[in-house]
């Protein structure tokens, strides 16, 4: 059984509003063993909504539309669905009475425009809305199912749980869909795919999707099975082969972030860390302290942005700053060693670089970052990176590399 989601609302086409309803619905469909094959966002246009619904019903067994069931003139999902199906709309007095009662219970008069929320498509089965005024609608279009849901998240989620899920459980295939995400650090997307593609391309189940973000590549594995054990076995087999190919570059296969993984290792090993940051401006410390219980292993940090602070508080000699420069391997090494020593930590991390957009030279371009990891009794590890992208991307990638250096050492 295949499904498509259509999110209605011109605001979703802008940059200010995130379509969280589709994320919720996708998770619910996966739990029912229904394969989601497409998501579409369409603006507040009757013609556009009708076209999107008509096209989706040609491809998918189940189409869920969210949004556009409110009372205002730009709420056009009902009209768009009626046009797509060639059906009429009529007022349902029972629904209108319910809406009027909700207003009366709050001591308010119902505006006339709310009558539109009582308009129901011919042949629709009403889906009660325990959290709002507009009911959902369940329609059959031949062998296909069309569901109309309000866009308010609390209302959509309530209707789906109380009305849609019981109906879908009766018609959904007897199967399970499971996913697993392998998170990878230290490789570019092309490098990951070079190693992984020869493996995952041999599998039709699970399927694999590769996603890239600054400092992290993800392999999303999705497996279908008659039961959970069958789907999990398929996931395990592919994941095992990918783990052999990608080795220690995989830092998580259970949804945890890099900082959570690092925190777990530090806790298990009973080790502590302190940080000295320049170009990341405290981002590394912030990420380490996002994790509950981080006080067990994170002792503190210093944001040493100016050369004066580097010298006064972290013992970076003035001659080093004058010759090698603040952005250098030597400066990073001293930052890491000094912060470890001053805080009495097992590990010290130092970061210095040029996040941009200013401050670069031909010899030291934007994106040049030096990172160092210090540990008592061992020579400090220092790496040089040249990150692509703008200021925030450089800072994020630098913090990710620093955490990955620590992860590999503590592990």
GUMI-300856 format. One record per residue (C-alpha): residue number from 1; residue in one letter; x, y, z. Coordinates in Angstrom, 1 decimal, padded with zeros to 4 digits, m for minus. Example, Ala and Ser with C-alpha at 12.3 -4.5 7.8 and 13.67 -1.06 7.14 Angstrom:
2
   num   residuo       xx       yy       zz
     1         a    012.3   m004.5    007.8
     2         s    013.7   m001.1    007.1
This chain:
411
   num   residuo       xx       yy       zz
     1         x    000.0    000.0    000.0
     2         x    001.4    003.4   m001.0
     3         x    000.7    006.8    000.3
     4         x    001.2    010.5   m000.5
     5         x    000.9    013.5    001.7
     6         x   m000.3    016.9    000.5
     7         x    000.3    019.9    002.8
     8         x   m001.9    022.9    002.0
     9         x   m001.0    026.4    002.8
    10         x    000.8    029.3    001.1
    11         x    002.7    030.0    004.3
    12         x    004.4    026.6    003.9
    13         x    006.0    027.8    000.6
    14         x    007.8    030.6    002.5
    15         x    010.8    030.5    004.8
    16         x    009.1    031.0    008.2
    17         x    006.9    028.0    008.6
    18         x    008.0    024.3    008.9
    19         x    005.6    021.6    007.8
    20         x    005.6    019.5    011.0
    21         x    002.3    017.8    010.1
    22         x    004.0    015.8    007.3
    23         x    006.7    014.6    009.6
    24         x    004.1    013.3    012.1
    25         x    002.1    011.7    009.4
    26         x    005.1    010.0    007.8
    27         x    006.0    008.5    011.2
    28         x    002.5    007.2    011.7
    29         x    002.3    005.7    008.2
    30         x    005.6    003.9    008.7
    31         x    004.3    002.4    011.9
    32         x    001.3    001.1    010.0
    33         x    003.5   m000.5    007.3
    34         x    002.3    001.9    004.6
    35         x    005.0    003.1    002.3
    36         x    005.1    006.9    001.8
    37         x    006.2    007.7   m001.7
    38         x    005.8    011.5   m002.0
    39         x    005.1    014.7   m000.1
    40         x    003.7    017.8   m001.9
    41         x    003.2    021.3   m000.7
    42         x    000.6    023.4   m002.5
    43         x   m000.5    027.0   m001.9
    44         x   m004.0    028.3   m001.1
    45         x   m005.4    027.8   m004.6
    46         x   m008.5    025.7   m005.4
    47         x   m007.2    024.8   m008.8
    48         x   m003.8    023.9   m007.4
    49         x   m005.2    021.8   m004.6
    50         x   m007.5    020.0   m007.0
    51         x   m004.7    019.2   m009.4
    52         x   m002.4    017.9   m006.6
    53         x   m005.2    015.7   m005.2
    54         x   m006.1    014.4   m008.7
    55         x   m002.5    013.5   m009.6
    56         x   m001.8    011.9   m006.2
    57         x   m004.9    009.7   m006.5
    58         x   m003.6    008.4   m009.8
    59         x   m000.4    007.2   m008.1
    60         x   m001.1    006.3   m004.5
    61         x   m003.6    004.1   m002.7
    62         x   m003.9    006.6    000.1
    63         x   m003.7    010.4    000.0
    64         x   m003.8    012.5    003.1
    65         x   m004.3    016.3    002.8
    66         x   m003.5    018.5    005.8
    67         x   m004.6    022.1    006.1
    68         x   m007.1    024.4    004.4
    69         x   m010.2    023.3    006.4
    70         x   m010.6    026.5    008.4
    71         x   m013.3    029.1    008.0
    72         x   m011.5    031.8    006.1
    73         x   m011.6    032.6    002.3
    74         x   m008.2    031.1    001.7
    75         x   m009.2    027.7    003.2
    76         x   m009.9    025.9    000.0
    77         x   m009.2    022.3    000.6
    78         x   m012.9    021.3    000.6
    79         x   m013.5    023.0   m002.7
    80         x   m010.3    021.6   m004.3
    81         x   m011.2    018.1   m003.2
    82         x   m014.7    018.5   m004.6
    83         x   m013.4    019.6   m007.9
    84         x   m010.8    016.8   m008.1
    85         x   m013.5    014.2   m007.4
    86         x   m016.3    015.8   m009.3
    87         x   m018.5    015.8   m006.2
    88         x   m020.8    018.4   m004.6
    89         x   m020.5    020.1   m001.2
    90         x   m023.4    020.4    001.2
    91         x   m023.9    021.9    004.6
    92         x   m024.1    019.3    007.5
    93         x   m026.4    020.8    010.1
    94         x   m025.2    018.5    012.8
    95         x   m021.6    019.8    012.4
    96         x   m022.8    023.4    012.3
    97         x   m024.6    022.9    015.6
    98         x   m021.5    021.5    017.1
    99         x   m019.4    024.5    016.0
   100         x   m022.0    026.9    017.3
   101         x   m022.1    025.1    020.6
   102         x   m018.3    025.5    020.9
   103         x   m018.6    029.2    020.6
   104         x   m021.5    029.5    023.0
   105         x   m019.6    027.5    025.6
   106         x   m017.0    030.2    025.5
   107         x   m019.5    033.0    025.7
   108         x   m019.0    034.0    022.0
   109         x   m021.1    034.4    019.0
   110         x   m020.1    032.2    016.0
   111         x   m019.0    034.4    013.0
   112         x   m020.9    033.6    009.8
   113         x   m017.8    032.5    008.0
   114         x   m017.5    029.4    010.3
   115         x   m020.5    027.9    008.4
   116         x   m017.9    026.9    005.8
   117         x   m016.4    024.4    008.2
   118         x   m019.7    022.5    008.1
   119         x   m019.5    022.0    004.3
   120         x   m019.0    018.2    003.7
   121         x   m018.2    016.4    000.4
   122         x   m020.7    014.1   m001.1
   123         x   m020.1    010.6    000.2
   124         x   m017.6    011.6    002.9
   125         x   m017.4    009.9    006.3
   126         x   m016.9    012.5    009.0
   127         x   m013.9    012.3    011.3
   128         x   m014.7    013.8    014.7
   129         x   m012.4    016.6    015.9
   130         x   m012.1    016.5    019.7
   131         x   m009.7    019.4    019.7
   132         x   m011.3    021.9    017.3
   133         x   m014.3    022.8    015.2
   134         x   m013.5    021.5    011.7
   135         x   m014.1    017.8    011.3
   136         x   m011.9    015.6    009.1
   137         x   m013.3    013.8    006.1
   138         x   m012.7    010.3    004.9
   139         x   m013.6    009.5    001.2
   140         x   m013.4    006.6   m001.1
   141         x   m012.5    007.3   m004.7
   142         x   m012.8    003.8   m006.3
   143         x   m010.1    001.7   m004.7
   144         x   m008.3    004.8   m003.3
   145         x   m008.7    006.6    000.0
   146         x   m008.6    010.3    000.4
   147         x   m008.4    011.8    003.9
   148         x   m008.8    015.5    004.6
   149         x   m007.4    016.8    007.9
   150         x   m007.1    020.3    009.5
   151         x   m003.7    021.9    009.6
   152         x   m003.6    022.8    013.3
   153         x   m001.1    020.1    014.6
   154         x   m003.0    019.3    017.8
   155         x   m006.2    018.8    015.9
   156         x   m004.6    016.8    013.1
   157         x   m002.8    014.5    015.6
   158         x   m006.0    013.9    017.6
   159         x   m008.1    013.1    014.6
   160         x   m005.5    010.7    013.2
   161         x   m005.1    008.9    016.5
   162         x   m008.8    008.6    017.3
   163         x   m010.4    008.3    013.9
   164         x   m007.9    007.5    011.1
   165         x   m005.6    005.0    012.7
   166         x   m008.3    002.5    013.6
   167         x   m009.7    002.7    010.0
   168         x   m006.2    002.4    008.4
   169         x   m005.3   m000.6    010.6
   170         x   m008.2   m002.5    008.9
   171         x   m007.0   m001.8    005.4
   172         x   m003.2   m001.5    005.8
   173         x   m001.1   m004.5    004.7
   174         x    000.0   m006.9    007.3
   175         x    003.5   m005.8    007.5
   176         x    006.1   m003.6    009.3
   177         x    008.4   m000.9    008.1
   178         x    011.5   m000.2    010.1
   179         x    014.3    002.3    009.6
   180         x    017.8    002.7    010.9
   181         x    020.1    005.7    010.5
   182         x    023.9    005.3    010.3
   183         x    025.6    008.6    011.1
   184         x    029.1    009.1    009.7
   185         x    031.9    011.5    010.4
   186         x    035.2    012.2    008.8
   187         x    034.2    011.5    005.2
   188         x    032.6    013.5    002.4
   189         x    029.4    012.4    000.8
   190         x    031.1    011.1   m002.3
   191         x    033.6    009.2   m000.1
   192         x    030.8    007.5    001.8
   193         x    028.9    006.6   m001.3
   194         x    032.1    005.2   m002.9
   195         x    032.3    002.7   m000.1
   196         x    028.7    002.1    000.5
   197         x    027.0    002.1   m002.9
   198         x    028.5   m001.2   m004.1
   199         x    026.9   m002.8   m001.0
   200         x    023.5   m001.2   m000.7
   201         x    022.8   m001.3   m004.4
   202         x    022.7   m005.1   m004.1
   203         x    019.7   m004.8   m001.8
   204         x    016.1   m004.2   m002.9
   205         x    015.0   m004.5    000.7
   206         x    016.2   m002.5    002.7
   207         x    016.4    000.6    000.6
   208         x    019.1    003.2    001.3
   209         x    019.1    007.0    001.1
   210         x    022.2    009.1    001.6
   211         x    021.9    012.6    003.2
   212         x    024.6    015.1    003.7
   213         x    024.9    017.9    006.3
   214         x    027.9    019.9    007.6
   215         x    030.2    017.6    009.4
   216         x    027.9    014.6    009.1
   217         x    026.7    012.1    006.5
   218         x    023.7    009.9    007.1
   219         x    022.7    006.6    005.5
   220         x    018.9    006.0    006.0
   221         x    018.1    002.3    005.8
   222         x    014.4    001.3    005.4
   223         x    013.3   m002.3    005.5
   224         x    009.8   m003.9    005.1
   225         x    008.8   m007.3    006.4
   226         x    005.8   m009.4    007.3
   227         x    006.7   m008.8    010.9
   228         x    009.2   m006.9    013.0
   229         x    011.6   m009.7    013.2
   230         x    011.8   m010.1    009.4
   231         x    012.3   m006.4    008.9
   232         x    014.9   m006.1    011.6
   233         x    016.8   m009.1    010.2
   234         x    017.0   m007.3    006.8
   235         x    018.2   m004.1    008.5
   236         x    020.8   m005.9    010.5
   237         x    022.3   m007.7    007.5
   238         x    022.7   m004.5    005.4
   239         x    023.9   m002.5    008.4
   240         x    026.5   m005.1    009.3
   241         x    028.0   m004.9    005.8
   242         x    028.0   m001.1    005.8
   243         x    029.7   m001.0    009.2
   244         x    032.5   m003.3    007.9
   245         x    033.0   m000.9    004.9
   246         x    032.8    002.3    006.8
   247         x    034.4    001.2    010.1
   248         x    035.0    003.8    012.8
   249         x    033.6    006.6    010.7
   250         x    030.2    005.4    011.8
   251         x    029.6    007.1    015.2
   252         x    025.9    006.3    015.7
   253         x    023.3    003.8    014.6
   254         x    020.7    004.5    017.2
   255         x    019.8    008.1    016.6
   256         x    022.2    009.7    019.1
   257         x    024.1    012.9    018.2
   258         x    027.8    013.1    018.2
   259         x    027.8    015.0    021.6
   260         x    025.6    012.3    023.1
   261         x    027.9    009.5    021.9
   262         x    031.0    011.4    023.2
   263         x    029.3    012.0    026.5
   264         x    028.5    008.3    026.9
   265         x    032.1    007.3    026.2
   266         x    033.4    009.8    028.7
   267         x    031.0    008.6    031.3
   268         x    031.8    005.0    030.8
   269         x    035.5    005.7    031.0
   270         x    035.2    008.1    033.9
   271         x    037.1    010.7    032.0
   272         x    036.8    014.5    031.9
   273         x    037.4    017.2    029.2
   274         x    037.9    021.0    029.1
   275         x    037.9    023.1    026.0
   276         x    039.7    026.3    024.6
   277         x    037.9    027.9    021.7
   278         x    038.6    030.8    019.4
   279         x    036.7    030.7    016.1
   280         x    033.9    028.5    017.4
   281         x    033.1    031.0    020.1
   282         x    031.9    028.6    022.7
   283         x    029.9    026.3    020.3
   284         x    031.9    023.2    021.3
   285         x    031.2    023.8    025.0
   286         x    027.6    024.4    024.2
   287         x    027.3    021.2    022.3
   288         x    028.9    019.2    025.1
   289         x    026.6    020.7    027.7
   290         x    023.4    020.0    025.6
   291         x    023.6    016.4    027.0
   292         x    021.9    015.9    030.4
   293         x    024.4    014.8    033.0
   294         x    027.3    016.4    031.2
   295         x    028.6    017.9    034.5
   296         x    030.1    014.4    035.2
   297         x    032.7    014.9    032.4
   298         x    032.7    018.5    031.2
   299         x    034.8    020.7    033.6
   300         x    034.6    024.0    031.7
   301         x    036.0    026.0    028.9
   302         x    037.6    029.3    027.8
   303         x    036.6    031.3    024.8
   304         x    039.9    032.9    023.9
   305         x    038.9    035.2    021.1
   306         x    041.6    037.9    021.5
   307         x    045.3    037.3    021.4
   308         x    045.6    038.9    024.8
   309         x    043.3    036.3    026.4
   310         x    045.2    033.5    024.6
   311         x    048.4    034.8    026.2
   312         x    047.2    035.7    029.7
   313         x    044.8    032.8    030.4
   314         x    046.1    030.0    028.2
   315         x    049.9    030.6    028.1
   316         x    050.2    031.0    024.4
   317         x    053.6    032.9    024.1
   318         x    053.6    036.2    022.3
   319         x    056.5    035.0    020.0
   320         x    054.2    032.2    018.8
   321         x    051.5    034.6    018.0
   322         x    053.9    036.9    016.2
   323         x    055.6    034.2    014.1
   324         x    053.2    031.3    013.6
   325         x    050.1    033.3    014.3
   326         x    047.0    032.8    016.3
   327         x    045.7    030.5    013.6
   328         x    048.4    027.9    013.6
   329         x    049.1    024.3    014.6
   330         x    051.3    025.5    017.4
   331         x    048.7    027.8    018.8
   332         x    046.0    025.1    018.8
   333         x    048.4    022.6    020.5
   334         x    049.2    025.1    023.3
   335         x    045.4    025.9    023.7
   336         x    044.6    022.3    024.2
   337         x    047.5    021.5    026.6
   338         x    047.0    024.6    028.7
   339         x    043.2    024.2    029.1
   340         x    043.7    020.6    030.1
   341         x    046.3    021.5    032.7
   342         x    044.4    024.6    034.1
   343         x    041.2    022.6    034.6
   344         x    042.8    019.4    035.7
   345         x    041.0    017.4    032.9
   346         x    041.9    014.2    031.3
   347         x    041.5    015.7    027.9
   348         x    041.9    019.2    026.5
   349         x    040.5    020.4    023.1
   350         x    041.8    023.5    021.4
   351         x    040.3    025.2    018.3
   352         x    041.6    028.2    016.4
   353         x    040.8    029.3    012.9
   354         x    039.2    031.7    010.4
   355         x    035.4    031.4    010.3
   356         x    035.0    034.4    008.0
   357         x    033.8    036.3    006.2
   358         x    036.7    038.7    007.1
   359         x    040.1    038.1    008.6
   360         x    041.5    035.9    005.8
   361         x    044.8    036.2    003.9
   362         x    046.1    034.3    000.8
   363         x    048.0    032.1    003.1
   364         x    045.2    031.6    005.6
   365         x    041.8    031.6    003.8
   366         x    038.3    031.5    005.3
   367         x    037.7    027.9    006.5
   368         x    041.2    027.2    007.7
   369         x    041.0    025.7    011.2
   370         x    043.5    024.0    013.4
   371         x    042.3    021.6    016.1
   372         x    044.2    019.9    018.9
   373         x    043.5    017.2    021.4
   374         x    045.8    017.0    024.5
   375         x    046.0    014.1    027.0
   376         x    048.4    013.7    029.9
   377         x    051.4    011.6    029.0
   378         x    050.9    011.7    025.2
   379         x    051.9    014.1    022.5
   380         x    049.0    016.3    021.5
   381         x    047.2    015.4    018.2
   382         x    046.9    018.4    015.9
   383         x    044.9    018.4    012.6
   384         x    044.5    021.1    010.0
   385         x    041.2    021.4    008.2
   386         x    039.9    023.6    005.4
   387         x    036.2    023.7    005.6
   388         x    033.9    025.0    002.8
   389         x    030.9    027.3    003.4
   390         x    030.1    030.4    005.3
   391         x    030.8    031.3    008.9
   392         x    028.2    029.2    010.7
   393         x    029.0    026.2    008.6
   394         x    032.7    026.5    009.3
   395         x    032.0    026.8    013.1
   396         x    029.7    023.8    013.1
   397         x    032.1    021.6    011.1
   398         x    035.0    022.6    013.4
   399         x    033.0    021.6    016.5
   400         x    032.0    018.3    014.9
   401         x    035.6    017.5    014.1
   402         x    036.8    018.3    017.6
   403         x    034.1    016.0    019.1
   404         x    035.0    013.3    016.6
   405         x    038.7    013.5    017.6
   406         x    037.7    013.1    021.2
   407         x    035.3    010.2    020.4
   408         x    037.9    008.2    018.7
   409         x    040.5    008.8    021.4
   410         x    038.1    007.9    024.3
   411         x    036.6    004.9    022.5
